[in-house]
Amino acid sequence: MLKLLLITLGIVAFAVLLLSAKLIFKGDSRGPMTHIGASKAMRERGIHCVESMDAIERHQLAHRPHAKERKVETSYK
């Protein structure tokens, strides 16, 4: 029983080592960039993350004529 547990633990440790080999041996402490804005194809299409798109739209709304008369609704408080 103990032998089986040690073999299983060794296999799991080896699998974790293989899955994290790029991070360990490359020396870069960061993982792959999965942010939408980091994708070249998304940037070419003009697609950004939701937070960036919201900030851009709020900035554009604030600089329109009569922007101070408009009330910007938010879904969070």
Stockholm file with secondary structure:
# STOCKHOLM 1.0

chainA/1-77         MLKLLLITLGIVAFAVLLLSAKLIFKGDSRGPMTHIGASKAMRERGIHCVESMDAIERHQLAHRPHAKERKVETSYK
#=GR chainA/1-77 SS CHHHHHHHHHHHHHHHHHHTHHHHHHCCCSCCCCCGGGCHHHHHHTCCCHHHHHHHHHHHHHTSTTGGGSCCCCSCC
#=GC SS_cons        CHHHHHHHHHHHHHHHHHHTHHHHHHCCCSCCCCCGGGCHHHHHHTCCCHHHHHHHHHHHHHTSTTGGGSCCCCSCC
//
